[in-house]
Amino acid sequence: MEQQLACPLCQGTEFERQESRQDSKWGFTSHKMTLMICLQCRYVLHFSQGHSVFDFD
């Protein structure tokens, strides 16, 4: 049985997917993230894509 992503606030199941990057406090590390934005209530779910001290682009 496959599970479907659901918004924790409104239980919506339709999302807009965006890619994001956030630098650490001191700028030594860049965190890549996938953002899933609920189309019903606009709540944003953050998913890490991993990070490395060598991610400069």
All heavy atoms as a GROMACS GRO file, in nm:
protein
  470
    1MET      N    1   0.085  -0.119   0.000
    1MET     CA    2   0.000   0.000   0.000
    1MET      C    3   0.089   0.125   0.000
    1MET      O    4   0.172   0.144   0.088
    1MET     CB    5  -0.089  -0.002   0.125
    1MET     CG    6  -0.186   0.112   0.129
    1MET     SD    7  -0.310   0.081   0.255
    1MET     CE    8  -0.289   0.225   0.353
    2GLU      N    9   0.072   0.209  -0.098
    2GLU     CA   10   0.151   0.332  -0.111
    2GLU      C   11   0.084   0.446  -0.034
    2GLU      O   12  -0.037   0.467  -0.046
    2GLU     CB   13   0.162   0.369  -0.258
    2GLU     CG   14   0.253   0.487  -0.283
    2GLU     CD   15   0.271   0.514  -0.430
    2GLU    OE1   16   0.281   0.419  -0.508
    2GLU    OE2   17   0.273   0.632  -0.466
    3GLN      N   18   0.164   0.517   0.044
    3GLN     CA   19   0.110   0.631   0.120
    3GLN      C   20   0.121   0.758   0.037
    3GLN      O   21   0.215   0.773  -0.042
    3GLN     CB   22   0.185   0.647   0.250
    3GLN     CG   23   0.160   0.535   0.347
    3GLN     CD   24   0.221   0.564   0.483
    3GLN    OE1   25   0.279   0.669   0.506
    3GLN    NE2   26   0.208   0.471   0.573
    4GLN      N   27   0.027   0.848   0.057
    4GLN     CA   28   0.024   0.975  -0.015
    4GLN      C   29   0.056   1.088   0.083
    4GLN      O   30   0.012   1.086   0.198
    4GLN     CB   31  -0.114   0.997  -0.076
    4GLN     CG   32  -0.122   1.122  -0.161
    4GLN     CD   33  -0.256   1.133  -0.231
    4GLN    OE1   34  -0.350   1.060  -0.203
    4GLN    NE2   35  -0.265   1.225  -0.324
    5LEU      N   36   0.135   1.184   0.036
    5LEU     CA   37   0.168   1.299   0.118
    5LEU      C   38   0.042   1.380   0.147
    5LEU      O   39  -0.039   1.406   0.057
    5LEU     CB   40   0.270   1.387   0.045
    5LEU     CG   41   0.321   1.510   0.120
    5LEU    CD1   42   0.397   1.470   0.245
    5LEU    CD2   43   0.412   1.591   0.028
    6ALA      N   44   0.022   1.417   0.274
    6ALA     CA   45  -0.094   1.495   0.314
    6ALA      C   46  -0.048   1.610   0.403
    6ALA      O   47   0.042   1.595   0.487
    6ALA     CB   48  -0.195   1.410   0.389
    7CYS      N   49  -0.109   1.725   0.388
    7CYS     CA   50  -0.078   1.843   0.468
    7CYS      C   51  -0.117   1.816   0.614
    7CYS      O   52  -0.228   1.771   0.641
    7CYS     CB   53  -0.155   1.963   0.414
    7CYS     SG   54  -0.135   2.114   0.513
    8PRO      N   55  -0.028   1.846   0.708
    8PRO     CA   56  -0.061   1.824   0.849
    8PRO      C   57  -0.165   1.921   0.904
    8PRO      O   58  -0.224   1.894   1.009
    8PRO     CB   59   0.072   1.840   0.922
    8PRO     CG   60   0.154   1.924   0.831
    8PRO     CD   61   0.109   1.894   0.692
    9LEU      N   62  -0.190   2.032   0.834
    9LEU     CA   63  -0.289   2.129   0.882
    9LEU      C   64  -0.429   2.104   0.829
    9LEU      O   65  -0.526   2.102   0.905
    9LEU     CB   66  -0.247   2.272   0.845
    9LEU     CG   67  -0.123   2.326   0.914
    9LEU    CD1   68  -0.098   2.470   0.869
    9LEU    CD2   69  -0.137   2.320   1.064
   10CYS      N   70  -0.440   2.086   0.696
   10CYS     CA   71  -0.574   2.077   0.636
   10CYS      C   72  -0.601   1.942   0.570
   10CYS      O   73  -0.709   1.921   0.516
   10CYS     CB   74  -0.592   2.189   0.534
   10CYS     SG   75  -0.492   2.166   0.384
   11GLN      N   76  -0.502   1.852   0.571
   11GLN     CA   77  -0.512   1.719   0.510
   11GLN      C   78  -0.520   1.724   0.356
   11GLN      O   79  -0.556   1.625   0.293
   11GLN     CB   80  -0.631   1.639   0.567
   11GLN     CG   81  -0.628   1.623   0.717
   11GLN     CD   82  -0.497   1.566   0.768
   11GLN    OE1   83  -0.449   1.467   0.717
   11GLN    NE2   84  -0.438   1.630   0.867
   12GLY      N   85  -0.486   1.839   0.298
   12GLY     CA   86  -0.483   1.850   0.152
   12GLY      C   87  -0.377   1.758   0.094
   12GLY      O   88  -0.277   1.727   0.158
   13THR      N   89  -0.399   1.715  -0.031
   13THR     CA   90  -0.306   1.621  -0.094
   13THR      C   91  -0.249   1.673  -0.226
   13THR      O   92  -0.182   1.601  -0.298
   13THR     CB   93  -0.374   1.485  -0.119
   13THR    OG1   94  -0.491   1.505  -0.199
   13THR    CG2   95  -0.409   1.417   0.013
   14GLU      N   96  -0.275   1.799  -0.258
   14GLU     CA   97  -0.220   1.860  -0.380
   14GLU      C   98  -0.118   1.964  -0.340
   14GLU      O   99  -0.147   2.052  -0.258
   14GLU     CB  100  -0.332   1.921  -0.463
   14GLU     CG  101  -0.428   1.817  -0.518
   14GLU     CD  102  -0.533   1.880  -0.609
   14GLU    OE1  103  -0.521   2.000  -0.642
   14GLU    OE2  104  -0.628   1.808  -0.644
   15PHE      N  105   0.002   1.955  -0.400
   15PHE     CA  106   0.114   2.040  -0.361
   15PHE      C  107   0.184   2.099  -0.483
   15PHE      O  108   0.187   2.037  -0.589
   15PHE     CB  109   0.218   1.958  -0.282
   15PHE     CG  110   0.167   1.909  -0.150
   15PHE    CD1  111   0.099   1.789  -0.141
   15PHE    CD2  112   0.186   1.983  -0.034
   15PHE    CE1  113   0.052   1.743  -0.020
   15PHE    CE2  114   0.140   1.938   0.087
   15PHE     CZ  115   0.073   1.817   0.095
   16GLU      N  116   0.242   2.216  -0.464
   16GLU     CA  117   0.333   2.275  -0.560
   16GLU      C  118   0.474   2.242  -0.510
   16GLU      O  119   0.504   2.260  -0.392
   16GLU     CB  120   0.314   2.427  -0.565
   16GLU     CG  121   0.414   2.499  -0.652
   16GLU     CD  122   0.399   2.650  -0.643
   16GLU    OE1  123   0.292   2.698  -0.602
   16GLU    OE2  124   0.496   2.719  -0.675
   17ARG      N  125   0.560   2.195  -0.599
   17ARG     CA  126   0.697   2.157  -0.560
   17ARG      C  127   0.794   2.266  -0.604
   17ARG      O  128   0.791   2.311  -0.719
   17ARG     CB  129   0.733   2.025  -0.626
   17ARG     CG  130   0.872   1.978  -0.592
   17ARG     CD  131   0.906   1.853  -0.671
   17ARG     NE  132   1.038   1.808  -0.635
   17ARG     CZ  133   1.067   1.686  -0.595
   17ARG    NH1  134   0.973   1.596  -0.587
   17ARG    NH2  135   1.189   1.654  -0.565
   18GLN      N  136   0.881   2.310  -0.512
   18GLN     CA  137   0.985   2.407  -0.543
   18GLN      C  138   1.116   2.361  -0.481
   18GLN      O  139   1.118   2.290  -0.382
   18GLN     CB  140   0.949   2.545  -0.489
   18GLN     CG  141   0.830   2.608  -0.557
   18GLN     CD  142   0.810   2.753  -0.515
   18GLN    OE1  143   0.893   2.812  -0.446
   18GLN    NE2  144   0.698   2.809  -0.555
   19GLU      N  145   1.227   2.403  -0.542
   19GLU     CA  146   1.360   2.375  -0.490
   19GLU      C  147   1.409   2.499  -0.417
   19GLU      O  148   1.382   2.611  -0.458
   19GLU     CB  149   1.456   2.340  -0.603
   19GLU     CG  150   1.411   2.222  -0.688
   19GLU     CD  151   1.401   2.092  -0.611
   19GLU    OE1  152   1.491   2.066  -0.529
   19GLU    OE2  153   1.304   2.017  -0.633
   20SER      N  154   1.484   2.480  -0.309
   20SER     CA  155   1.532   2.591  -0.228
   20SER      C  156   1.673   2.561  -0.178
   20SER      O  157   1.718   2.447  -0.178
   20SER     CB  158   1.438   2.611  -0.109
   20SER     OG  159   1.485   2.713  -0.025
   21ARG      N  160   1.741   2.667  -0.138
   21ARG     CA  161   1.874   2.654  -0.078
   21ARG      C  162   1.882   2.754   0.036
   21ARG      O  163   1.840   2.868   0.024
   21ARG     CB  164   1.981   2.684  -0.182
   21ARG     CG  165   2.122   2.672  -0.131
   21ARG     CD  166   2.222   2.709  -0.238
   21ARG     NE  167   2.206   2.628  -0.356
   21ARG     CZ  168   2.283   2.526  -0.388
   21ARG    NH1  169   2.385   2.495  -0.311
   21ARG    NH2  170   2.262   2.456  -0.496
   22GLN      N  171   1.938   2.710   0.147
   22GLN     CA  172   1.955   2.797   0.262
   22GLN      C  173   2.097   2.782   0.313
   22GLN      O  174   2.146   2.672   0.333
   22GLN     CB  175   1.856   2.760   0.372
   22GLN     CG  176   1.867   2.849   0.493
   22GLN     CD  177   1.763   2.815   0.598
   22GLN    OE1  178   1.683   2.725   0.581
   22GLN    NE2  179   1.764   2.887   0.706
   23ASP      N  180   2.165   2.894   0.332
   23ASP     CA  181   2.300   2.891   0.386
   23ASP      C  182   2.296   2.880   0.537
   23ASP      O  183   2.204   2.928   0.602
   23ASP     CB  184   2.377   3.018   0.347
   23ASP     CG  185   2.405   3.025   0.198
   23ASP    OD1  186   2.417   2.918   0.136
   23ASP    OD2  187   2.414   3.136   0.144
   24SER      N  188   2.399   2.816   0.592
   24SER     CA  189   2.409   2.805   0.738
   24SER      C  190   2.438   2.943   0.798
   24SER      O  191   2.467   3.039   0.727
   24SER     CB  192   2.520   2.707   0.776
   24SER     OG  193   2.646   2.760   0.738
   25LYS      N  194   2.433   2.951   0.928
   25LYS     CA  195   2.451   3.077   0.998
   25LYS      C  196   2.581   3.147   0.959
   25LYS      O  197   2.585   3.267   0.938
   25LYS     CB  198   2.448   3.054   1.149
   25LYS     CG  199   2.464   3.180   1.231
   25LYS     CD  200   2.452   3.150   1.379
   25LYS     CE  201   2.468   3.277   1.462
   25LYS     NZ  202   2.455   3.249   1.605
   26TRP      N  203   2.688   3.071   0.946
   26TRP     CA  204   2.818   3.130   0.915
   26TRP      C  205   2.853   3.123   0.767
   26TRP      O  206   2.958   3.167   0.726
   26TRP     CB  207   2.927   3.063   0.998
   26TRP     CG  208   2.899   3.079   1.144
   26TRP    CD1  209   2.854   2.981   1.228
   26TRP    CD2  210   2.907   3.198   1.223
   26TRP    NE1  211   2.835   3.032   1.354
   26TRP    CE2  212   2.868   3.164   1.354
   26TRP    CE3  213   2.945   3.329   1.195
   26TRP    CZ2  214   2.865   3.258   1.457
   26TRP    CZ3  215   2.942   3.421   1.298
   26TRP    CH2  216   2.902   3.385   1.426
   27GLY      N  217   2.766   3.065   0.685
   27GLY     CA  218   2.787   3.060   0.542
   27GLY      C  219   2.881   2.951   0.493
   27GLY      O  220   2.920   2.950   0.377
   28PHE      N  221   2.919   2.858   0.580
   28PHE     CA  222   3.011   2.752   0.539
   28PHE      C  223   2.940   2.635   0.472
   28PHE      O  224   3.002   2.559   0.401
   28PHE     CB  225   3.090   2.700   0.659
   28PHE     CG  226   3.183   2.802   0.718
   28PHE    CD1  227   3.164   2.848   0.846
   28PHE    CD2  228   3.288   2.854   0.643
   28PHE    CE1  229   3.249   2.943   0.901
   28PHE    CE2  230   3.373   2.948   0.696
   28PHE     CZ  231   3.354   2.993   0.825
   29THR      N  232   2.812   2.620   0.498
   29THR     CA  233   2.737   2.508   0.443
   29THR      C  234   2.610   2.558   0.378
   29THR      O  235   2.546   2.652   0.425
   29THR     CB  236   2.700   2.408   0.556
   29THR    OG1  237   2.818   2.369   0.625
   29THR    CG2  238   2.633   2.286   0.501
   30SER      N  239   2.575   2.496   0.268
   30SER     CA  240   2.452   2.529   0.198
   30SER      C  241   2.359   2.408   0.205
   30SER      O  242   2.400   2.296   0.173
   30SER     CB  243   2.484   2.562   0.051
   30SER     OG  244   2.368   2.598  -0.017
   31HIS      N  245   2.238   2.428   0.251
   31HIS     CA  246   2.141   2.320   0.267
   31HIS      C  247   2.043   2.325   0.150
   31HIS      O  248   1.974   2.425   0.131
   31HIS     CB  249   2.065   2.334   0.398
   31HIS     CG  250   2.154   2.337   0.518
   31HIS    ND1  251   2.200   2.222   0.578
   31HIS    CD2  252   2.207   2.440   0.587
   31HIS    CE1  253   2.277   2.255   0.679
   31HIS    NE2  254   2.282   2.386   0.688
   32LYS      N  255   2.038   2.217   0.072
   32LYS     CA  256   1.942   2.207  -0.038
   32LYS      C  257   1.814   2.147   0.016
   32LYS      O  258   1.817   2.050   0.093
   32LYS     CB  259   1.998   2.119  -0.149
   32LYS     CG  260   2.122   2.176  -0.215
   32LYS     CD  261   2.173   2.081  -0.318
   32LYS     CE  262   2.303   2.130  -0.378
   32LYS     NZ  263   2.361   2.032  -0.471
   33MET      N  264   1.701   2.204  -0.025
   33MET     CA  265   1.572   2.156   0.024
   33MET      C  266   1.471   2.148  -0.090
   33MET      O  267   1.478   2.224  -0.186
   33MET     CB  268   1.516   2.251   0.130
   33MET     CG  269   1.596   2.258   0.256
   33MET     SD  270   1.523   2.368   0.378
   33MET     CE  271   1.564   2.527   0.306
   34THR      N  272   1.378   2.057  -0.074
   34THR     CA  273   1.260   2.052  -0.159
   34THR      C  274   1.145   2.106  -0.074
   34THR      O  275   1.125   2.062   0.039
   34THR     CB  276   1.229   1.908  -0.203
   34THR    OG1  277   1.339   1.860  -0.280
   34THR    CG2  278   1.102   1.902  -0.285
   35LEU      N  279   1.073   2.202  -0.127
   35LEU     CA  280   0.958   2.260  -0.059
   35LEU      C  281   0.831   2.209  -0.125
   35LEU      O  282   0.816   2.217  -0.247
   35LEU     CB  283   0.961   2.413  -0.067
   35LEU     CG  284   1.089   2.482  -0.018
   35LEU    CD1  285   1.078   2.632  -0.039
   35LEU    CD2  286   1.117   2.449   0.126
   36MET      N  287   0.741   2.156  -0.046
   36MET     CA  288   0.611   2.112  -0.095
   36MET      C  289   0.507   2.208  -0.033
   36MET      O  290   0.490   2.210   0.088
   36MET     CB  291   0.583   1.968  -0.055
   36MET     CG  292   0.684   1.869  -0.112
   36MET     SD  293   0.689   1.863  -0.291
   36MET     CE  294   0.541   1.773  -0.327
   37ILE      N  295   0.443   2.287  -0.118
   37ILE     CA  296   0.350   2.391  -0.073
   37ILE      C  297   0.208   2.343  -0.097
   37ILE      O  298   0.168   2.317  -0.212
   37ILE     CB  299   0.377   2.523  -0.147
   37ILE    CG1  300   0.525   2.562  -0.128
   37ILE    CG2  301   0.283   2.632  -0.099
   37ILE    CD1  302   0.572   2.670  -0.224
   38CYS      N  303   0.132   2.332   0.010
   38CYS     CA  304  -0.007   2.286   0.000
   38CYS      C  305  -0.088   2.386  -0.081
   38CYS      O  306  -0.087   2.506  -0.053
   38CYS     CB  307  -0.066   2.271   0.141
   38CYS     SG  308  -0.239   2.220   0.141
   39LEU      N  309  -0.159   2.338  -0.182
   39LEU     CA  310  -0.239   2.427  -0.266
   39LEU      C  311  -0.367   2.472  -0.198
   39LEU      O  312  -0.428   2.570  -0.239
   39LEU     CB  313  -0.272   2.357  -0.399
   39LEU     CG  314  -0.151   2.328  -0.489
   39LEU    CD1  315  -0.196   2.256  -0.616
   39LEU    CD2  316  -0.076   2.455  -0.523
   40GLN      N  317  -0.407   2.403  -0.092
   40GLN     CA  318  -0.531   2.439  -0.023
   40GLN      C  319  -0.508   2.548   0.082
   40GLN      O  320  -0.580   2.646   0.088
   40GLN     CB  321  -0.592   2.314   0.042
   40GLN     CG  322  -0.727   2.339   0.104
   40GLN     CD  323  -0.795   2.208   0.139
   40GLN    OE1  324  -0.794   2.114   0.059
   40GLN    NE2  325  -0.852   2.202   0.258
   41CYS      N  326  -0.404   2.532   0.167
   41CYS     CA  327  -0.384   2.628   0.276
   41CYS      C  328  -0.248   2.700   0.271
   41CYS      O  329  -0.222   2.787   0.352
   41CYS     CB  330  -0.400   2.559   0.412
   41CYS     SG  331  -0.264   2.449   0.455
   42ARG      N  332  -0.162   2.662   0.175
   42ARG     CA  333  -0.029   2.724   0.152
   42ARG      C  334   0.074   2.690   0.260
   42ARG      O  335   0.178   2.752   0.268
   42ARG     CB  336  -0.039   2.876   0.134
   42ARG     CG  337  -0.138   2.921   0.027
   42ARG     CD  338  -0.115   2.858  -0.106
   42ARG     NE  339   0.008   2.909  -0.169
   42ARG     CZ  340   0.060   2.861  -0.281
   42ARG    NH1  341   0.001   2.762  -0.343
   42ARG    NH2  342   0.171   2.909  -0.329
   43TYR      N  343   0.048   2.592   0.343
   43TYR     CA  344   0.147   2.545   0.440
   43TYR      C  345   0.266   2.487   0.364
   43TYR      O  346   0.248   2.419   0.264
   43TYR     CB  347   0.085   2.440   0.532
   43TYR     CG  348   0.176   2.394   0.643
   43TYR    CD1  349   0.196   2.472   0.756
   43TYR    CD2  350   0.242   2.272   0.634
   43TYR    CE1  351   0.280   2.430   0.858
   43TYR    CE2  352   0.325   2.229   0.737
   43TYR     CZ  353   0.344   2.309   0.847
   43TYR     OH  354   0.427   2.268   0.948
   44VAL      N  355   0.388   2.512   0.413
   44VAL     CA  356   0.509   2.466   0.344
   44VAL      C  357   0.574   2.353   0.423
   44VAL      O  358   0.607   2.369   0.541
   44VAL     CB  359   0.610   2.582   0.326
   44VAL    CG1  360   0.735   2.532   0.255
   44VAL    CG2  361   0.546   2.698   0.250
   45LEU      N  362   0.594   2.240   0.356
   45LEU     CA  363   0.666   2.127   0.412
   45LEU      C  364   0.808   2.132   0.357
   45LEU      O  365   0.828   2.149   0.237
   45LEU     CB  366   0.599   1.996   0.373
   45LEU     CG  367   0.458   1.978   0.427
   45LEU    CD1  368   0.383   1.874   0.345
   45LEU    CD2  369   0.464   1.934   0.571
   46HIS      N  370   0.909   2.117   0.443
   46HIS     CA  371   1.049   2.123   0.404
   46HIS      C  372   1.108   1.982   0.407
   46HIS      O  373   1.094   1.912   0.507
   46HIS     CB  374   1.130   2.209   0.501
   46HIS     CG  375   1.084   2.350   0.509
   46HIS    ND1  376   0.975   2.389   0.581
   46HIS    CD2  377   1.132   2.462   0.450
   46HIS    CE1  378   0.959   2.520   0.569
   46HIS    NE2  379   1.053   2.566   0.490
   47PHE      N  380   1.178   1.945   0.300
   47PHE     CA  381   1.245   1.815   0.292
   47PHE      C  382   1.390   1.839   0.253
   47PHE      O  383   1.419   1.904   0.152
   47PHE     CB  384   1.177   1.723   0.190
   47PHE     CG  385   1.037   1.688   0.228
   47PHE    CD1  386   0.929   1.763   0.184
   47PHE    CD2  387   1.011   1.580   0.311
   47PHE    CE1  388   0.799   1.731   0.219
   47PHE    CE2  389   0.881   1.546   0.347
   47PHE     CZ  390   0.776   1.623   0.302
   48SER      N  391   1.481   1.787   0.332
   48SER     CA  392   1.624   1.804   0.307
   48SER      C  393   1.668   1.718   0.189
   48SER      O  394   1.625   1.603   0.175
   48SER     CB  395   1.703   1.766   0.430
   48SER     OG  396   1.842   1.772   0.402
   49GLN      N  397   1.756   1.774   0.106
   49GLN     CA  398   1.818   1.698  -0.003
   49GLN      C  399   1.961   1.663   0.035
   49GLN      O  400   2.038   1.619  -0.048
   49GLN     CB  401   1.818   1.779  -0.132
   49GLN     CG  402   1.682   1.807  -0.188
   49GLN     CD  403   1.689   1.889  -0.315
   49GLN    OE1  404   1.793   1.935  -0.356
   49GLN    NE2  405   1.575   1.911  -0.375
   50GLY      N  406   1.997   1.685   0.160
   50GLY     CA  407   2.134   1.662   0.206
   50GLY      C  408   2.216   1.788   0.188
   50GLY      O  409   2.174   1.884   0.125
   51HIS      N  410   2.335   1.789   0.247
   51HIS     CA  411   2.421   1.907   0.235
   51HIS      C  412   2.566   1.865   0.242
   51HIS      O  413   2.598   1.753   0.283
   51HIS     CB  414   2.390   2.010   0.343
   51HIS     CG  415   2.411   1.962   0.481
   51HIS    ND1  416   2.534   1.956   0.541
   51HIS    CD2  417   2.324   1.912   0.572
   51HIS    CE1  418   2.521   1.907   0.663
   51HIS    NE2  419   2.395   1.879   0.684
   52SER      N  420   2.651   1.954   0.201
   52SER     CA  421   2.794   1.929   0.203
   52SER      C  422   2.868   2.061   0.215
   52SER      O  423   2.820   2.164   0.166
   52SER     CB  424   2.835   1.858   0.073
   52SER     OG  425   2.976   1.858   0.060
   53VAL      N  426   2.986   2.058   0.275
   53VAL     CA  427   3.067   2.179   0.282
   53VAL      C  428   3.120   2.216   0.144
   53VAL      O  429   3.172   2.324   0.123
   53VAL     CB  430   3.186   2.164   0.380
   53VAL    CG1  431   3.134   2.146   0.521
   53VAL    CG2  432   3.278   2.050   0.339
   54PHE      N  433   3.105   2.127   0.045
   54PHE     CA  434   3.153   2.153  -0.090
   54PHE      C  435   3.044   2.203  -0.184
   54PHE      O  436   3.067   2.220  -0.303
   54PHE     CB  437   3.217   2.027  -0.148
   54PHE     CG  438   3.332   1.978  -0.065
   54PHE    CD1  439   3.319   1.866   0.016
   54PHE    CD2  440   3.453   2.047  -0.064
   54PHE    CE1  441   3.424   1.822   0.094
   54PHE    CE2  442   3.558   2.004   0.015
   54PHE     CZ  443   3.545   1.891   0.092
   55ASP      N  444   2.923   2.226  -0.134
   55ASP     CA  445   2.812   2.277  -0.215
   55ASP      C  446   2.820   2.428  -0.225
   55ASP      O  447   2.768   2.499  -0.139
   55ASP     CB  448   2.677   2.237  -0.155
   55ASP     CG  449   2.651   2.089  -0.167
   55ASP    OD1  450   2.716   2.024  -0.252
   55ASP    OD2  451   2.567   2.038  -0.092
   56PHE      N  452   2.885   2.479  -0.324
   56PHE     CA  453   2.901   2.623  -0.340
   56PHE      C  454   2.811   2.681  -0.448
   56PHE      O  455   2.795   2.801  -0.457
   56PHE     CB  456   3.047   2.659  -0.372
   56PHE     CG  457   3.141   2.628  -0.260
   56PHE    CD1  458   3.236   2.529  -0.275
   56PHE    CD2  459   3.133   2.694  -0.139
   56PHE    CE1  460   3.323   2.498  -0.172
   56PHE    CE2  461   3.220   2.664  -0.035
   56PHE     CZ  462   3.315   2.566  -0.052
   57ASP      N  463   2.756   2.600  -0.536
   57ASP     CA  464   2.673   2.654  -0.646
   57ASP      C  465   2.528   2.665  -0.608
   57ASP      O  466   2.478   2.616  -0.516
   57ASP     CB  467   2.689   2.569  -0.769
   57ASP     CG  468   2.648   2.424  -0.748
   57ASP    OD1  469   2.640   2.380  -0.632
   57ASP    OD2  470   2.627   2.356  -0.848
   0.00000   0.00000   0.00000
